[in-house]
Amino acid sequence: MKKIVLALTAAMLVFSLAACTAAPEDTEDPNTAELEQITVVLDWYPNPNHTGLYVAEANGYFAEQGLDVEIVQPGDNYALQLVAAGQAEFGVSYQEEVTFARETDIPVVSIAAVIQHNTSCFAAPKDNNISTIADFAGKTYGSWGGLVEEPLINYLVESEGLSDPVEVINIGTTDFFTATETTVDFSWIYYATTGIEAELRGVELDTIYLKDIDPTFDYYTPVLVAEESWLAENSDIAERFLAAVSKGYQFADSNPDEAADILLAASPESSEDLIRAGQQWMAGKYQDDAPYWGYQSEDTWQDFADWLYERGLIENQFDGAAAFTNQYLPTAADDAADNTENSQE
């Protein structure tokens, strides 16, 4: 958590200094002069979590909303850091990161859930015989350095009353397949990327989805975020952005083949087989059982934050309702208008 706070503080200082010494703006491109230029930063390389953004760009949904949107990959600075520092209007993050940021008074807010349910899981090659939490006993877990990983493993070990502890080894950027072949027994993956890659490689996996362990762990990952004060002053831009993005993800939900074509065109270095199979697997999962795309529940935010507080991972009781908003989503706005009209009749 200290690393997150220090990184964000440094980024905000750099941004403030840059703003004081900024050069005059270049003349606007006549082709985009009438469009509002904004930036959205991804959390990782382009993958099916991001398809709706690329669809909105390729199909002209952003232009329809008067927006010229630049979609960029993170470099040395990650998305939430850039959004908090005012260097990007929107970013792709996840519920844990937003919770830790707000715990330290970094004013970022989740404005949409990209996927309704947590598609991450603990995974192990079948030969390692890890198909239940009880099978964790005495095994080695490969950590990628997340703040929640080891506490969650320890919690599950305690909950199951396992006598043999799990050894946690930080595997850093080592890929799942190399790590499980050489160093560890199991790790934590996103199925739409690593799980699909295993299928394509012919590697059979045992998987334990976090959402199936306990509803508390069915949190939102990923989410779209914005900075609180910017959002309050630019609600119209947020509404137009989300109108286009919502349309993009609904298209991807219903048209996985065409959506894969768009994602591959935007990221030609990606594996075509992996993108196509991953997009098929994601079809129907963006909105799933929610009333509309992007919807977020207060219970989902509060339950996971309460678990973090109980485990000592955050110091203060958390206000889940303040960490997110549905108000800029197109269907939420329509519902509010309908309610106003009904109340006047």
C-alpha positions in Angstrom: 0.0 0.0 0.0 2.9 2.3 0.8 4.3 1.8 -2.7 0.9 2.8 -4.2 0.7 6.0 -2.1 4.3 7.1 -2.8 3.9 6.4 -6.5 0.7 8.4 -6.7 2.0 11.3 -4.6 5.1 11.5 -6.8 3.0 11.4 -10.0 0.7 14.2 -8.8 3.7 16.4 -7.9 5.2 15.9 -11.3 1.9 16.7 -13.0 1.6 19.9 -10.9 5.1 21.1 -11.9 4.4 20.2 -15.5 1.2 22.2 -15.6 3.1 25.3 -14.4 5.6 25.2 -17.2 3.5 23.8 -20.0 4.2 25.1 -23.5 1.4 26.7 -25.5 -1.0 24.1 -27.1 -0.5 23.1 -30.7 -3.1 24.1 -33.3 -6.0 21.6 -33.3 -6.2 19.1 -36.1 -9.0 20.3 -38.3 -10.3 16.8 -38.6 -10.9 16.5 -34.8 -11.4 20.2 -33.9 -15.1 19.6 -33.0 -14.4 16.5 -30.9 -13.5 16.6 -27.2 -10.1 14.9 -26.8 -9.8 12.6 -23.8 -7.5 9.7 -22.8 -8.3 6.3 -21.3 -5.4 4.2 -19.9 -5.5 0.5 -19.8 -4.3 -1.7 -16.9 -2.4 -4.2 -19.1 -1.8 -5.1 -22.7 -5.0 -5.2 -24.9 -7.2 -8.2 -24.1 -10.9 -9.1 -23.9 -11.3 -7.0 -20.8 -10.8 -4.0 -23.0 -12.7 -4.9 -26.1 -15.7 -2.6 -25.6 -13.3 0.4 -25.6 -11.8 -0.6 -29.0 -15.3 -1.4 -30.4 -16.5 2.1 -29.4 -13.5 3.6 -31.2 -13.7 1.5 -34.3 -17.5 1.6 -34.7 -17.6 5.4 -34.3 -19.5 5.3 -31.0 -17.1 7.8 -29.4 -17.3 10.1 -32.4 -21.1 9.9 -32.2 -20.8 11.3 -28.7 -18.5 14.1 -29.8 -15.4 12.5 -28.4 -11.9 11.8 -29.7 -10.6 9.1 -27.4 -7.0 8.0 -27.2 -6.6 4.5 -25.7 -3.1 4.0 -24.3 -1.3 1.2 -22.6 0.3 1.9 -19.2 4.0 2.5 -19.1 6.1 3.2 -16.0 2.9 4.7 -14.4 -0.2 2.6 -14.1 -3.7 3.7 -15.0 -5.1 4.7 -11.5 -1.9 6.7 -10.9 -2.3 8.7 -14.1 -6.0 9.3 -13.5 -5.4 10.5 -9.9 -2.7 12.9 -11.1 -4.9 14.4 -13.8 -2.9 13.0 -16.7 -5.8 10.9 -18.0 -9.5 11.3 -17.8 -10.3 7.6 -17.4 -8.5 4.4 -16.6 -9.0 0.7 -16.2 -8.4 -0.4 -12.6 -10.0 -3.0 -10.2 -11.9 -2.9 -7.0 -9.0 -3.8 -4.7 -6.9 -1.0 -6.1 -9.6 1.6 -5.8 -10.3 0.6 -2.2 -6.7 0.9 -1.2 -6.4 4.2 -3.0 -9.4 5.7 -1.3 -8.3 4.4 2.1 -5.3 6.7 1.7 -7.5 9.7 0.5 -6.7 9.4 -3.2 -10.0 10.6 -4.7 -10.7 8.1 -7.5 -14.1 6.7 -8.1 -15.3 3.6 -10.1 -17.8 4.6 -12.7 -18.5 1.3 -14.3 -17.9 -2.4 -13.8 -16.5 -3.9 -17.0 -17.5 -7.4 -16.1 -20.3 -8.3 -13.6 -18.5 -11.2 -11.9 -15.0 -12.0 -10.9 -13.5 -14.2 -13.7 -10.2 -14.8 -11.8 -9.4 -18.2 -10.2 -6.8 -20.2 -8.5 -5.4 -22.6 -11.0 -3.0 -25.6 -11.1 -2.0 -28.2 -13.7 -4.2 -31.3 -13.1 -1.1 -33.4 -12.2 -0.7 -31.2 -9.1 -4.0 -32.4 -7.7 -5.3 -29.0 -6.4 -9.1 -29.0 -7.0 -10.3 -27.8 -3.6 -9.1 -25.4 -1.0 -8.2 -28.4 1.2 -5.7 -29.4 -1.4 -3.7 -26.2 -0.7 -2.2 -27.8 2.4 1.6 -28.1 2.1 1.6 -26.7 -1.5 3.6 -23.8 -2.9 1.7 -20.7 -4.2 3.1 -18.4 -6.9 2.4 -14.8 -6.1 2.6 -11.9 -8.5 3.0 -9.4 -5.7 -0.6 -8.3 -5.1 -1.6 -6.9 -1.7 -4.4 -9.3 -1.2 -2.8 -12.6 -2.3 -1.0 -13.8 0.8 -3.7 -12.6 3.3 -6.4 -14.4 1.2 -4.3 -17.6 1.1 -3.8 -17.5 4.8 -7.5 -16.8 5.4 -8.5 -19.8 3.3 -6.0 -22.0 5.1 -7.4 -20.9 8.4 -11.1 -21.3 7.3 -10.4 -24.8 6.2 -8.5 -25.6 9.4 -5.5 -26.9 7.4 -2.5 -28.0 9.5 0.1 -27.7 6.7 0.8 -24.1 5.7 1.0 -22.9 2.1 4.4 -21.6 1.1 4.1 -18.3 -0.8 6.8 -17.5 -3.4 6.9 -14.2 -5.4 7.2 -15.2 -9.0 7.1 -11.6 -10.2 6.6 -11.5 -14.0 7.3 -15.2 -14.6 4.4 -16.6 -16.7 2.1 -19.1 -15.1 3.2 -22.0 -17.3 6.9 -21.6 -16.5 6.2 -21.0 -12.8 4.1 -24.1 -12.4 6.5 -26.3 -14.3 9.6 -25.2 -12.3 8.8 -23.5 -9.0 5.2 -23.5 -7.7 2.2 -25.7 -7.5 -0.6 -23.2 -8.2 -1.2 -19.5 -8.8 -4.0 -16.9 -9.4 -5.0 -16.3 -13.0 -7.6 -14.6 -15.2 -9.3 -17.3 -17.1 -10.0 -15.3 -20.2 -6.3 -14.9 -20.8 -4.2 -17.5 -19.0 -7.0 -20.1 -18.8 -7.7 -19.8 -22.5 -4.0 -20.0 -23.3 -3.9 -23.3 -21.3 -6.7 -24.7 -23.4 -4.9 -23.7 -26.6 -1.7 -25.3 -25.3 -3.5 -28.5 -24.3 -2.7 -28.0 -20.6 -5.5 -29.3 -18.4 -6.1 -27.2 -15.3 -8.0 -27.5 -12.1 -9.6 -24.1 -11.3 -11.2 -22.7 -8.2 -13.0 -19.4 -9.0 -13.0 -16.8 -6.3 -16.7 -16.0 -6.8 -17.4 -19.7 -6.0 -15.4 -19.6 -2.7 -17.5 -16.9 -1.1 -19.7 -14.1 -2.5 -17.4 -11.7 -0.7 -14.7 -12.4 -3.3 -17.0 -11.9 -6.3 -15.8 -8.3 -6.5 -15.5 -6.1 -9.6 -12.4 -6.6 -11.7 -11.8 -4.7 -13.8 -13.6 -1.3 -13.4 -13.4 2.1 -15.2 -12.2 4.9 -12.9 -12.1 8.7 -12.9 -10.9 11.3 -10.5 -13.6 12.7 -8.2 -13.3 16.4 -8.7 -12.8 16.1 -12.4 -15.9 13.9 -12.6 -18.0 16.5 -10.7 -17.0 19.2 -13.1 -17.2 17.1 -16.3 -20.3 15.0 -15.8 -21.4 15.6 -19.4 -18.2 14.1 -20.8 -18.5 11.1 -18.4 -22.0 10.4 -19.6 -21.1 10.6 -23.2 -18.0 8.5 -22.7 -20.0 5.8 -20.9 -22.8 5.9 -23.5 -20.2 5.0 -26.1 -18.4 2.4 -24.0 -21.7 0.8 -22.9 -22.6 0.4 -26.6 -19.2 -1.1 -27.3 -19.4 -3.7 -24.6 -22.9 -4.7 -25.5 -21.7 -5.2 -29.1 -18.9 -7.4 -27.8 -21.3 -9.4 -25.7 -23.5 -10.2 -28.7 -20.9 -10.3 -31.5 -17.7 -12.0 -30.2 -16.3 -12.7 -33.7 -16.6 -9.2 -34.9 -15.4 -7.9 -31.6 -12.3 -10.1 -31.9 -11.6 -8.7 -35.3 -11.6 -5.2 -33.9 -9.4 -6.0 -31.0 -6.9 -7.8 -33.3 -6.8 -4.8 -35.6 -6.0 -2.6 -32.6 -3.4 -5.0 -31.3 -1.9 -6.9 -34.3 0.9 -8.3 -32.1 -1.6 -10.3 -30.1 -2.2 -14.0 -30.6 -5.1 -14.3 -32.9 -6.1 -17.7 -31.6 -5.9 -16.5 -28.0 -8.0 -13.3 -28.7 -10.7 -15.2 -30.6 -11.0 -17.9 -28.1 -10.9 -15.5 -25.2 -13.6 -13.3 -26.8 -15.9 -16.2 -27.3 -15.4 -17.2 -23.6 -16.3 -13.6 -22.5 -19.4 -13.4 -24.6 -22.4 -12.7 -22.3 -20.2 -12.0 -19.3 -19.9 -8.3 -19.6 -23.4 -7.5 -18.6 -24.5 -11.0 -17.5 -27.3 -10.8 -14.9 -27.0 -7.1 -14.2 -29.9 -4.7 -15.1 -27.6 -2.9 -17.5 -23.9 -2.9 -18.5 -21.6 -1.2 -16.0 -23.9 -1.6 -13.0 -22.3 -1.8 -9.6 -23.8 -2.9 -6.3 -23.1 -1.3 -3.0 -23.1 -4.7 -1.3 -20.3 -5.9 -3.6 -18.1 -2.9 -2.7 -19.0 -2.9 1.0 -18.6 -6.7 1.7 -15.1 -6.9 0.2 -14.0 -3.7 2.0 -15.4 -5.1 5.3 -13.3 -8.3 4.7 -10.2 -6.2 4.1 -10.9 -4.2 7.3 -11.4 -7.4 9.4 -8.1 -8.8 8.1 -6.3 -5.6 8.9 -5.5 -4.7 5.3 -7.2 -1.3 5.6 -7.1 0.7 8.8 -10.5 2.4 8.7 -14.0 1.2 8.1 -14.8 1.8 4.5 -17.7 3.7 2.9 -18.5 1.4 -0.1 -21.2 3.7 -1.4 -18.7 6.5 -1.9 -16.2 4.4 -3.9 -18.4 4.0 -7.0 -21.3 5.6 -8.9 -23.8 4.3 -11.5 -25.1 7.8 -12.2 -23.2 8.4 -15.4 -24.2 5.1 -17.1 -26.8 5.5 -19.9 -29.5 3.2 -18.5 -29.1 4.7 -15.0 -29.7 8.2 -16.4 -32.7 7.0 -18.4 -34.2 5.3 -15.3 -33.7 8.5 -13.3 -35.5 10.5 -16.0 -38.3 8.0 -16.1 -38.7 8.2 -12.4 -38.9 12.0 -12.5 -41.6 11.9 -15.2 -43.6 9.3 -13.3 -43.5 11.4 -10.2 -44.8 14.4 -12.1 -47.8 12.6 -13.6 
